[in-house]
Amino acid sequence: MPEPEPEREPGDLAPEWKNLSNNVYGILHGLGDAAPIAVRFERHGWSSRSSSWYGYEVGTTWCELELESADGPDVLLNGVMDPSRFTDLAALLDRFGLSYTLELYDEEGDLLRETRG
């Protein structure tokens, strides 16, 4: 009898995306601090946890991102996501009123899409 899958917490990345290499990268311009961005994601139902002194991991069933304060005014973003939800992530960043650049890559590392907000 197969082992039952462990129960997922709300906000946990779906199993089909866990084995992908990072496929989404971005810059959140002019923010300087990742903490307030993590709070915004959390208010929209994403999980959020501190992952380093200045970094946060935020996630939902279709996306898991690392937010890291960069030297200077920007916050770097990278992670794994369901490629079909790229516009959903961009729409959420628009809803937050952020200035950003997002890039989506395929498994071979080729740029599939890029957007700015």
Backbone torsions as a table, in degrees:
resi	resn	phi	psi	omega
1	MET	NA	129.8	-178.5
2	PRO	-66.4	149.4	177.7
3	GLU	-67.5	131.0	178.2
4	PRO	-68.0	146.4	177.4
5	GLU	-68.4	141.3	177.1
6	PRO	-63.9	146.9	179.7
7	GLU	-68.7	135.3	-179.4
8	ARG	-91.3	146.3	172.8
9	GLU	-81.1	153.1	173.3
10	PRO	-57.5	135.6	-179.2
11	GLY	93.0	-8.1	177.0
12	ASP	-72.7	139.9	178.5
13	LEU	-63.5	133.9	179.3
14	ALA	-62.0	145.6	-175.4
15	PRO	-55.8	-32.4	-177.4
16	GLU	-66.6	-15.8	-179.7
17	TRP	-104.5	-13.2	-175.5
18	LYS	-62.5	-31.0	-175.8
19	ASN	-93.1	0.2	176.7
20	LEU	-75.5	147.7	169.4
21	SER	-74.9	162.5	177.5
22	ASN	-50.0	132.3	179.8
23	ASN	-128.6	-0.1	177.6
24	VAL	-131.6	134.3	-179.6
25	TYR	-136.8	150.7	178.4
26	GLY	-167.5	173.4	175.9
27	ILE	-130.5	129.9	172.2
28	LEU	-100.8	110.5	-168.7
29	HIS	-79.5	136.7	168.4
30	GLY	72.4	22.5	-176.8
31	LEU	-101.2	-40.4	177.8
32	GLY	76.9	-32.7	-174.9
33	ASP	-130.3	127.7	-178.5
34	ALA	-77.8	-23.2	-174.1
35	ALA	-56.3	-49.6	-179.6
36	PRO	-64.3	-28.5	178.2
37	ILE	-70.9	-42.1	177.2
38	ALA	-58.7	-40.0	178.2
39	VAL	-62.8	-41.0	179.4
40	ARG	-62.4	-43.6	176.9
41	PHE	-61.0	-44.3	-178.7
42	GLU	-60.7	-39.9	178.6
43	ARG	-64.2	-19.3	177.7
44	HIS	-100.3	20.0	172.5
45	GLY	91.3	3.7	177.9
46	TRP	-82.3	153.2	171.5
47	SER	-76.9	156.1	-179.9
48	SER	-151.0	135.7	175.0
49	ARG	-151.0	150.5	175.4
50	SER	-70.5	135.6	-178.6
51	SER	-119.4	-8.8	177.3
52	SER	-165.8	-175.0	179.4
53	TRP	-56.2	-39.4	-175.3
54	TYR	-124.7	8.0	-175.2
55	GLY	-113.9	158.5	178.9
56	TYR	-138.6	145.5	172.8
57	GLU	-108.8	125.3	177.8
58	VAL	-122.1	147.4	-177.3
59	GLY	-160.1	163.8	174.3
60	THR	-147.3	-175.3	-176.2
61	THR	-66.5	-20.8	-175.9
62	TRP	-114.3	1.7	-176.8
63	CYS	-160.8	139.3	173.4
64	GLU	-134.7	121.2	-173.6
65	LEU	-123.4	146.6	169.8
66	GLU	-104.3	125.7	175.9
67	LEU	-108.7	122.7	-175.5
68	GLU	-132.7	124.5	175.5
69	SER	-63.7	132.2	179.7
70	ALA	-97.8	166.6	170.9
71	ASP	-65.9	123.1	-177.8
72	GLY	105.2	-158.6	-169.7
73	PRO	-88.2	1.3	-172.5
74	ASP	-105.5	159.4	171.8
75	VAL	-114.9	128.9	178.8
76	LEU	-89.9	146.2	-178.1
77	LEU	-131.0	135.6	172.5
78	ASN	-155.8	154.3	179.7
79	GLY	169.0	-159.5	-177.9
80	VAL	-125.4	142.6	-179.3
81	MET	-153.2	160.8	170.7
82	ASP	-67.2	115.6	-176.4
83	PRO	-57.6	-27.1	-179.7
84	SER	-71.8	-9.1	-178.3
85	ARG	-105.7	13.4	-178.7
86	PHE	-55.1	-45.1	-179.6
87	THR	-67.5	-27.5	176.6
88	ASP	-66.2	-40.9	177.5
89	LEU	-64.8	-44.7	178.1
90	ALA	-60.9	-41.6	179.4
91	ALA	-63.3	-37.2	178.5
92	LEU	-66.8	-42.7	176.8
93	LEU	-63.7	-36.8	174.2
94	ASP	-61.4	-44.1	-179.5
95	ARG	-61.3	-34.0	177.0
96	PHE	-73.6	-10.7	-178.9
97	GLY	75.2	29.0	-175.9
98	LEU	-94.0	150.5	168.7
99	SER	-93.6	126.5	-172.9
100	TYR	-152.0	164.7	168.5
101	THR	-129.5	131.5	178.6
102	LEU	-127.5	141.8	176.5
103	GLU	-132.5	138.5	177.9
104	LEU	-117.4	131.6	-177.6
105	TYR	-119.5	153.9	174.8
106	ASP	-87.7	-178.5	-176.1
107	GLU	-65.0	-21.9	178.2
108	GLU	-89.3	-2.5	179.5
109	GLY	89.2	13.1	178.3
110	ASP	-88.2	136.6	179.3
111	LEU	-65.5	123.9	177.8
112	LEU	-97.3	-45.3	-176.7
113	ARG	-147.5	152.6	174.8
114	GLU	-143.5	141.9	178.1
115	THR	-147.1	155.3	177.8
116	ARG	-129.3	146.4	179.0
117	GLY	-135.7	NA	NA
